[in-house]
Amino acid sequence: MGQMVDQFNEEHPNIQVTMTSQGEYYTQLSTAAASNTLPDVAIVHVDQVATQAFRNIIQPIDDLVGQIGVSAGDFPEPVWAGGEVNGKRYSIPLDIHPLTMFYNADLFQTAGISNPPTNRQEFEQAAQQLTSGDNNGFMITAGFPVAQIFATLLHQNGGSWFNEDGTKAAWNSPEGVEALQWMQQAQQNYSQPNLEVDAELNAFKGGTVGMVWNGIWQTTNLTGEGVDFAGQTAAVPQIFDQPAVWAGSHQFTRPVQQNADPCRDAAVAIFIRYMLDNSVTWARAGQVPASNAVRQSIVSGGAGGAGASASAAAGGAGASASAAAGDDASGGLLPSAALAQSVETAVFPPSVPGITDAFAPLDEAISAVMSGSATDIQAALNDAASRADQILAENQQNFGTAPQQ
């Protein structure tokens, strides 16, 4: 991201963007809003768009979208839909970062497996062949990213996190129970019990694990120079009947400004359009560009971090900002090319304020099942759904029915 901002500044001497790293990102945005010092551009995660809109941190950008020159047809429908709240557009997607399968191609070759699995039968057969001696065919922990794995399997199985309007949890369905049962069985058959977060990554890097599922942002860590073997990426296999994969997305937004400034609006539009058009560079950080045209160029020619914000200002008056990105991946753009087609089936939470809070009970339930501290899957999911429904009801009262902007 820093390279992209520097290049933009070099090519646009009349618009200067300043970018700074920040911890506690969303707290910093709220603090900046209280002191009227919000940046001109902020990147937020797609599951935070509605929350930041209802908190009056970001404003509608329907007019700005026209200046930028993008529309729904330029992006996959799911990621574009994630930027709409209450009938207004609040964000423009930069990327999609899906759950990804990483595999040890050397172990595959030794086991006689020619290609990465794409469906349940292939996956289970490969995992079984790879599980031998000190090697595990597939490794899964009792913590992150088990919630993302569950979400993928839930939606592949025809289930959903919530009801249609996002007011009730729906993961305690037969589809949800079956999804978590599959995860538990995969742990028993191919992995090791009650592993801590990142244990599967460390074991994979040690060369004793055939496959792991984690975020695409692990590309530079688990492939290329990050490992001493042929680490490769592939789409997460379709275990159940419907294609689906959990994904996140960084999205450009225009924070609320106290004084309207058409000049700054124009600078913001130029900056965002530049970043979208040049997001092939962002792909080298292990992200899949949201732009259809850029993804197609990667495929035919053949990025995880915290929230990021930037400030674009005419006349060189830049304000503060933040970003995070990985190093350039060995192998160039292969990860993005390999996963480009999976973005059409990406699954994002509904545009409901405070929706991330409602996931906390589910995360706890999944971890309890995978650690062995909870043995009744249905009861665990029921309890999580009940607690999430209370959170959703409280959020409705706290946030109201529509954003102020």
TORDRENGU-396709 format. One record per residue (C-alpha): x negated, y, z; residue in one letter. Coordinates in nm, 4 decimals, padded with zeros to 6 digits. Last residue first. Layout:
REM TORDRENGU-396709
X / Y / Z / A
...
END
This chain:
REM TORDRENGU-396709
02.6010 / 01.0839 / 00.6900 / Q
02.7820 / 01.0155 / 01.0154 / Q
02.7788 / 00.6408 / 00.9552 / P
03.1149 / 00.4569 / 00.9648 / A
03.3295 / 00.2471 / 01.1992 / T
03.1751 / 00.3153 / 01.5388 / G
02.8215 / 00.2311 / 01.6452 / F
02.8743 / 00.1564 / 02.0146 / N
03.2198 / -00.0038 / 01.9945 / Q
03.1334 / -00.2206 / 01.6958 / Q
02.8008 / -00.3073 / 01.8589 / N
02.9795 / -00.4342 / 02.1688 / E
03.1946 / -00.6656 / 01.9570 / A
02.8874 / -00.7940 / 01.7694 / L
02.7050 / -00.8595 / 02.0967 / I
03.0016 / -01.0507 / 02.2373 / Q
03.0267 / -01.2561 / 01.9177 / D
02.6546 / -01.3353 / 01.9461 / A
02.7053 / -01.4810 / 02.2931 / R
02.9821 / -01.7108 / 02.1691 / S
02.7823 / -01.8096 / 01.8596 / A
02.4777 / -01.9013 / 02.0679 / A
02.6910 / -02.1132 / 02.3008 / D
02.8487 / -02.2945 / 02.0072 / N
02.5074 / -02.3507 / 01.8442 / L
02.3699 / -02.5114 / 02.1613 / A
02.6851 / -02.7174 / 02.2143 / A
02.6741 / -02.8512 / 01.8580 / Q
02.3057 / -02.9362 / 01.8850 / I
02.3351 / -03.1274 / 02.2124 / D
01.9772 / -03.2113 / 02.3197 / T
01.8506 / -02.8740 / 02.4386 / A
01.5049 / -02.8584 / 02.6017 / S
01.3609 / -03.0662 / 02.3178 / G
01.1398 / -02.7905 / 02.1778 / S
01.3245 / -02.7958 / 01.8437 / M
01.6649 / -02.7781 / 02.0137 / V
01.5642 / -02.4943 / 02.2465 / A
01.3979 / -02.3074 / 01.9602 / S
01.7179 / -02.3277 / 01.7553 / I
01.9282 / -02.2054 / 02.0478 / A
01.6963 / -01.9140 / 02.1292 / E
01.6914 / -01.7934 / 01.7679 / D
02.0711 / -01.8173 / 01.7595 / L
02.1043 / -01.6086 / 02.0764 / P
01.8747 / -01.3399 / 01.9265 / A
02.0531 / -01.3217 / 01.5900 / F
02.3222 / -01.0853 / 01.7143 / A
02.0648 / -00.8156 / 01.7886 / D
01.9597 / -00.8162 / 01.4209 / T
02.3141 / -00.7207 / 01.3196 / I
02.2934 / -00.3893 / 01.5047 / G
02.4772 / -00.2083 / 01.2278 / P
02.6386 / -00.4403 / 00.9708 / V
02.5118 / -00.4697 / 00.6140 / S
02.5412 / -00.8501 / 00.6040 / P
02.2239 / -01.0550 / 00.6575 / P
02.0143 / -01.1456 / 00.3503 / F
01.9942 / -01.4688 / 00.1491 / V
01.7719 / -01.4975 / -00.1570 / A
01.9149 / -01.7038 / -00.4441 / T
01.8075 / -01.4753 / -00.7288 / E
01.4698 / -01.4310 / -00.5596 / V
01.3847 / -01.7974 / -00.6258 / S
01.2910 / -01.7260 / -00.9898 / Q
00.9881 / -01.5150 / -00.9038 / A
00.8405 / -01.7684 / -00.6640 / L
00.5604 / -01.9095 / -00.8783 / A
00.4938 / -01.5728 / -01.0403 / A
00.4703 / -01.3972 / -00.7056 / S
00.2313 / -01.6593 / -00.5709 / P
00.0230 / -01.6566 / -00.8941 / L
-00.0435 / -01.2837 / -00.8962 / L
-00.4163 / -01.2852 / -00.8294 / G
-00.5673 / -01.6225 / -00.7517 / G
-00.7321 / -01.4978 / -00.4390 / S
-00.4846 / -01.2712 / -00.2711 / A
-00.5584 / -00.9001 / -00.2361 / D
-00.5585 / -00.8064 / 00.1277 / D
-00.2396 / -00.7827 / 00.3293 / G
-00.0108 / -00.4864 / 00.3712 / A
00.1169 / -00.2507 / 00.6379 / A
00.2594 / 00.0977 / 00.6164 / A
00.3107 / 00.4204 / 00.8074 / S
00.3941 / 00.7898 / 00.7588 / A
00.3171 / 01.1429 / 00.8661 / S
00.3923 / 01.4565 / 00.6615 / A
00.2339 / 01.5847 / 00.3377 / G
00.2260 / 01.9529 / 00.2415 / A
00.0403 / 01.9186 / -00.0912 / G
00.2529 / 02.1605 / -00.2926 / G
00.5480 / 01.9248 / -00.3111 / A
00.5920 / 01.6757 / -00.0321 / A
00.6151 / 01.3010 / -00.0129 / A
00.5997 / 01.1378 / 00.3279 / S
00.5521 / 00.7683 / 00.3719 / A
00.7089 / 00.5008 / 00.5822 / S
00.6346 / 00.1359 / 00.6363 / A
00.7996 / -00.1342 / 00.8405 / G
00.5813 / -00.4220 / 00.9445 / A
00.3869 / -00.6298 / 00.7005 / G
00.4009 / -00.9235 / 00.5011 / G
00.2650 / -00.8419 / 00.0074 / A
00.0519 / -01.5214 / -01.6553 / G
00.1489 / -01.2081 / -01.8145 / G
00.4983 / -01.3440 / -01.8857 / S
00.5530 / -01.4235 / -01.5187 / V
00.4009 / -01.1016 / -01.3901 / I
00.5791 / -00.8902 / -01.6536 / S
00.9085 / -01.0544 / -01.5614 / Q
00.8519 / -00.9647 / -01.1981 / R
00.7805 / -00.6028 / -01.2932 / V
01.0923 / -00.5747 / -01.5108 / A
01.3195 / -00.7336 / -01.2513 / N
01.2015 / -00.4879 / -00.9862 / S
01.2145 / -00.6506 / -00.6426 / A
00.8411 / -00.7201 / -00.6469 / P
00.7518 / -01.0515 / -00.4773 / V
00.5067 / -00.9902 / -00.1928 / Q
00.1676 / -01.1498 / -00.1256 / G
-00.0579 / -00.8444 / -00.1180 / A
-00.1254 / -00.8951 / -00.4881 / R
00.2452 / -00.8375 / -00.5481 / A
00.2031 / -00.4832 / -00.4143 / W
-00.0238 / -00.4130 / -00.7118 / T
00.2500 / -00.5385 / -00.9462 / V
00.4581 / -00.2821 / -00.7585 / S
00.3425 / -00.0155 / -01.0040 / N
00.6833 / 00.0670 / -01.1518 / D
00.8480 / 00.0527 / -00.8099 / L
00.5824 / 00.2702 / -00.6484 / M
00.6017 / 00.5250 / -00.9286 / Y
00.9800 / 00.5416 / -00.9064 / R
00.9589 / 00.5977 / -00.5327 / I
00.7038 / 00.8790 / -00.5702 / F
00.8876 / 01.0594 / -00.8498 / I
01.2149 / 01.0474 / -00.6571 / A
01.0472 / 01.1701 / -00.3391 / V
00.8888 / 01.4600 / -00.5262 / A
01.2266 / 01.5547 / -00.6736 / A
01.3866 / 01.5462 / -00.3297 / D
01.0981 / 01.7587 / -00.1986 / R
01.1708 / 02.0226 / -00.4615 / C
01.5458 / 02.0015 / -00.4009 / P
01.4903 / 02.0907 / -00.0322 / D
01.7863 / 02.0572 / 00.2024 / A
01.7009 / 02.1515 / 00.5593 / N
01.7405 / 01.9273 / 00.8618 / Q
01.6245 / 01.6146 / 00.6794 / Q
01.7705 / 01.2662 / 00.7353 / V
01.5365 / 00.9923 / 00.6220 / P
01.5307 / 00.8987 / 00.2520 / R
01.4966 / 00.5211 / 00.2175 / T
01.2724 / 00.2754 / 00.0328 / F
01.3379 / -00.0930 / 00.1059 / Q
01.1140 / -00.3704 / 00.2343 / H
01.2901 / -00.7041 / 00.1892 / S
01.3426 / -01.0226 / 00.3847 / G
01.4240 / -01.3672 / 00.2566 / A
01.5962 / -01.6877 / 00.3579 / W
01.6383 / -01.9271 / 00.0666 / V
01.9391 / -02.0587 / -00.1203 / A
02.0230 / -02.3075 / -00.3962 / P
02.3325 / -02.5086 / -00.2996 / Q
02.3736 / -02.8815 / -00.2401 / D
02.1233 / -02.9544 / 00.0391 / F
01.7450 / -02.9873 / 00.0632 / I
01.6595 / -02.7421 / -00.2136 / Q
01.2840 / -02.7254 / -00.1876 / P
01.1131 / -02.4079 / -00.0625 / V
00.9534 / -02.2418 / -00.3657 / A
00.5887 / -02.3178 / -00.4247 / A
00.2501 / -02.2009 / -00.3015 / T
-00.0935 / -02.3632 / -00.3187 / Q
-00.3898 / -02.4316 / -00.0913 / G
-00.6688 / -02.6103 / -00.2755 / A
-00.9150 / -02.6677 / 00.0080 / F
-01.1415 / -02.4635 / 00.2347 / D
-00.8678 / -02.2127 / 00.3243 / V
-00.8153 / -01.8353 / 00.3261 / G
-01.0328 / -01.7942 / 00.0169 / E
-00.7439 / -01.9027 / -00.2016 / G
-00.4339 / -02.0105 / -00.0109 / T
-00.3112 / -02.0204 / 00.3493 / L
-00.4086 / -01.6810 / 00.4910 / N
-00.3747 / -01.4747 / 00.1735 / T
-00.0321 / -01.6270 / 00.1113 / T
00.0937 / -01.5900 / 00.4701 / Q
00.3073 / -01.2908 / 00.3636 / W
00.5175 / -01.5398 / 00.1658 / I
00.6769 / -01.6349 / 00.4949 / G
00.6479 / -01.9869 / 00.6308 / N
00.7234 / -02.3447 / 00.5337 / W
00.4447 / -02.5970 / 00.5856 / V
00.3229 / -02.8885 / 00.3745 / M
00.0468 / -03.1519 / 00.3655 / G
-00.1107 / -03.0965 / 00.7047 / V
-00.4586 / -03.2072 / 00.8146 / T
-00.6712 / -02.9498 / 00.6303 / G
-00.7654 / -02.7319 / 00.9258 / G
-00.5798 / -02.4423 / 00.7654 / K
-00.2657 / -02.6534 / 00.7855 / F
-00.3294 / -02.7246 / 01.1523 / A
-00.3699 / -02.3551 / 01.2268 / N
-00.0571 / -02.2672 / 01.0323 / L
00.1462 / -02.5419 / 01.2017 / E
00.0375 / -02.4225 / 01.5445 / A
00.1424 / -02.0698 / 01.4511 / D
00.4196 / -02.0614 / 01.7144 / V
00.3890 / -02.3449 / 01.9644 / E
00.4603 / -02.7074 / 01.8787 / L
00.7310 / -02.8974 / 02.0654 / N
00.6900 / -03.2367 / 01.8989 / P
00.4564 / -03.3268 / 01.6091 / Q
00.5461 / -03.3409 / 01.2412 / S
00.6568 / -03.5961 / 00.9794 / Y
00.9394 / -03.8105 / 01.1142 / N
01.0351 / -03.6431 / 01.4420 / Q
01.0025 / -03.2877 / 01.3127 / Q
01.1874 / -03.3759 / 00.9939 / A
01.4613 / -03.5310 / 01.2081 / Q
01.4978 / -03.2129 / 01.4138 / Q
01.5097 / -02.9972 / 01.1014 / M
01.7723 / -03.2264 / 00.9472 / W
01.9815 / -03.2076 / 01.2638 / Q
01.9588 / -02.8291 / 01.2483 / L
02.1055 / -02.8269 / 00.8972 / A
02.3757 / -03.0811 / 00.9886 / E
02.4890 / -02.8698 / 01.2842 / V
02.4994 / -02.5582 / 01.0696 / G
02.7046 / -02.7245 / 00.7980 / E
02.9448 / -02.8652 / 01.0582 / P
02.9899 / -02.5026 / 01.1695 / S
02.8175 / -02.3376 / 01.4656 / N
02.6601 / -02.0854 / 01.2231 / W
02.9802 / -01.8828 / 01.1905 / A
02.9193 / -01.5814 / 01.4145 / A
03.2008 / -01.3282 / 01.4140 / K
03.2310 / -00.9640 / 01.3052 / T
03.0167 / -00.9779 / 00.9918 / G
03.2991 / -00.8961 / 00.7503 / D
03.2897 / -01.2317 / 00.5697 / E
03.2258 / -01.4499 / 00.8741 / N
02.8710 / -01.4849 / 00.9996 / F
02.5543 / -01.6889 / 00.9546 / W
02.6920 / -01.8890 / 00.6623 / S
02.7355 / -02.2511 / 00.5564 / G
02.7272 / -02.4151 / 00.2146 / G
02.4446 / -02.6575 / 00.2943 / N
02.1865 / -02.4445 / 00.1158 / Q
02.3128 / -02.1593 / 00.3341 / H
02.2433 / -02.3486 / 00.6556 / L
01.9145 / -02.4892 / 00.5196 / L
01.7714 / -02.1451 / 00.4458 / T
01.9001 / -01.9963 / 00.7709 / A
01.7529 / -02.2871 / 00.9658 / F
01.4121 / -02.2309 / 00.8069 / I
01.4330 / -01.8604 / 00.8915 / Q
01.5246 / -01.9407 / 01.2513 / A
01.2395 / -02.1956 / 01.2650 / V
00.9872 / -01.9289 / 01.1653 / P
00.8964 / -01.8711 / 01.4461 / F
00.9291 / -02.1100 / 01.7362 / G
00.9598 / -02.4839 / 01.8038 / A
00.7081 / -02.5570 / 01.5303 / T
00.7315 / -02.7417 / 01.1982 / I
00.4673 / -02.9510 / 01.0226 / M
00.5221 / -03.1523 / 00.7098 / F
00.3206 / -03.4530 / 00.5923 / G
00.1128 / -03.4781 / 00.9081 / N
-00.2404 / -03.6148 / 00.8867 / N
-00.4261 / -03.7878 / 01.1698 / D
-00.3422 / -04.1346 / 01.0371 / G
-00.0776 / -04.1006 / 00.7681 / S
00.2039 / -03.8592 / 00.6994 / T
00.1394 / -03.7502 / 00.3397 / L
00.3456 / -04.0315 / 00.1884 / Q
00.6350 / -03.9570 / 00.4237 / Q
00.6288 / -03.5860 / 00.3471 / A
00.6218 / -03.6613 / -00.0257 / A
00.9215 / -03.8941 / -00.0048 / Q
01.1139 / -03.6488 / 00.2120 / E
01.0423 / -03.3634 / -00.0261 / F
01.1214 / -03.5547 / -00.3451 / E
01.4524 / -03.6815 / -00.2111 / Q
01.5479 / -03.3435 / -00.0691 / R
01.4728 / -03.1366 / -00.3785 / N
01.1891 / -02.9396 / -00.5419 / T
00.8814 / -03.1305 / -00.4303 / P
00.5358 / -02.9981 / -00.5268 / P
00.3908 / -03.1848 / -00.8246 / N
00.1677 / -03.4861 / -00.8913 / S
00.1773 / -03.6729 / -00.5604 / I
-00.0726 / -03.9595 / -00.5565 / G
-00.1524 / -03.9319 / -00.1861 / A
-00.5078 / -03.8176 / -00.2602 / T
-00.3751 / -03.5635 / -00.5110 / Q
-00.1238 / -03.4255 / -00.2632 / F
-00.3919 / -03.4045 / 00.0048 / L
-00.6000 / -03.1918 / -00.2346 / D
-00.2965 / -02.9832 / -00.3286 / A
-00.2433 / -02.8801 / 00.0330 / N
00.0995 / -02.7190 / 00.0328 / Y
00.2567 / -02.3868 / 00.1211 / F
00.6344 / -02.3618 / 00.0891 / M
00.7760 / -02.0120 / 00.1016 / T
01.0421 / -01.8231 / 00.2958 / L
01.1089 / -01.5215 / 00.0837 / P
00.9559 / -01.1729 / 00.0759 / H
01.1543 / -00.9553 / -00.1621 / I
01.0116 / -00.6240 / -00.2684 / D
01.0556 / -00.2510 / -00.3175 / L
01.4325 / -00.2361 / -00.2747 / P
01.6163 / 00.0978 / -00.2935 / I
01.8016 / 00.2238 / 00.0131 / S
02.1023 / 00.4082 / 00.1524 / Y
02.3701 / 00.3566 / -00.1121 / R
02.7270 / 00.4359 / -00.0073 / K
03.0357 / 00.2147 / 00.0133 / G
03.0159 / 00.1572 / 00.3892 / N
02.6506 / 00.0570 / 00.3682 / V
02.4719 / -00.0411 / 00.0479 / E
02.1017 / -00.1279 / 00.0477 / G
02.1503 / -00.5024 / 00.0946 / G
02.3525 / -00.5177 / -00.2257 / A
02.0351 / -00.4509 / -00.4260 / W
01.8604 / -00.7458 / -00.2617 / V
02.1496 / -00.9851 / -00.3320 / P
02.2089 / -00.8652 / -00.6922 / E
01.8566 / -00.9140 / -00.8217 / P
01.7194 / -00.5766 / -00.9337 / F
01.7218 / -00.3433 / -01.2380 / D
02.0877 / -00.4119 / -01.3170 / G
02.1978 / -00.2427 / -00.9969 / A
02.0616 / 00.0935 / -01.1080 / S
01.7372 / 00.2861 / -01.1366 / V
01.6558 / 00.6288 / -01.2802 / G
01.4828 / 00.7911 / -00.9850 / I
01.6938 / 01.1018 / -01.0322 / Q
02.0121 / 00.8960 / -01.0400 / G
01.9058 / 00.7077 / -00.7272 / V
01.8544 / 01.0445 / -00.5609 / L
02.2228 / 01.1288 / -00.6067 / D
02.3300 / 00.8022 / -00.4397 / D
02.0734 / 00.8515 / -00.1632 / I
02.2839 / 00.8312 / 00.1522 / P
02.0918 / 00.9367 / 00.4658 / Q
01.8488 / 00.7675 / 00.7030 / I
01.8000 / 00.8091 / 01.0787 / I
02.1646 / 00.8832 / 01.1596 / N
02.1858 / 00.5859 / 01.3942 / R
02.4566 / 00.4390 / 01.1700 / F
02.2189 / 00.4553 / 00.8714 / A
01.9318 / 00.3084 / 01.0728 / Q
02.1470 / 00.0127 / 01.1758 / T
02.2812 / -00.0399 / 00.8243 / A
01.9324 / -00.0472 / 00.6720 / V
01.7745 / -00.2624 / 00.9444 / Q
01.8370 / -00.6045 / 00.7874 / D
01.6813 / -00.4740 / 00.4644 / V
01.3572 / -00.3840 / 00.6387 / H
01.2784 / -00.0145 / 00.6385 / V
01.0516 / 00.1986 / 00.4191 / I
01.0579 / 00.5675 / 00.4966 / A
01.0280 / 00.8676 / 00.2685 / V
01.0389 / 01.2368 / 00.3604 / D
00.9100 / 01.1762 / 00.7107 / P
01.1230 / 01.2427 / 01.0201 / L
01.0059 / 01.5324 / 01.2344 / T
01.3349 / 01.6643 / 01.3718 / N
01.2285 / 01.5875 / 01.7312 / S
01.5057 / 01.3359 / 01.7977 / A
01.4641 / 01.1892 / 01.4488 / A
01.0912 / 01.1421 / 01.5067 / A
01.1604 / 00.9505 / 01.8265 / T
01.4111 / 00.7286 / 01.6458 / S
01.1585 / 00.6595 / 01.3688 / L
00.8897 / 00.5810 / 01.6260 / Q
01.1207 / 00.3322 / 01.7971 / T
01.1730 / 00.1726 / 01.4579 / Y
00.7984 / 00.1312 / 01.4065 / Y
00.6846 / 00.0066 / 01.7436 / E
00.3310 / 00.0284 / 01.5973 / G
00.2343 / 00.2824 / 01.3356 / Q
-00.0061 / 00.2971 / 01.0418 / S
-00.0415 / 00.6277 / 00.8579 / T
00.0451 / 00.7329 / 00.5023 / M
00.0166 / 01.0822 / 00.3554 / T
00.1675 / 01.1550 / 00.0148 / V
00.0570 / 01.4519 / -00.1969 / Q
00.2604 / 01.5875 / -00.4854 / I
00.1097 / 01.8547 / -00.7124 / N
-00.2029 / 01.6472 / -00.7849 / P
00.0069 / 01.3534 / -00.9104 / H
-00.2272 / 01.0917 / -01.0636 / E
-00.4757 / 01.0959 / -00.7772 / E
-00.1981 / 01.1078 / -00.5192 / N
-00.0311 / 00.8063 / -00.6780 / F
-00.3579 / 00.6134 / -00.6814 / Q
-00.4116 / 00.6843 / -00.3136 / D
-00.0563 / 00.5727 / -00.2344 / V
-00.1028 / 00.2479 / -00.4271 / M
-00.4352 / 00.1737 / -00.2604 / Q
-00.2835 / 00.2343 / 00.0802 / G
00.0000 / 00.0000 / 00.0000 / M
END
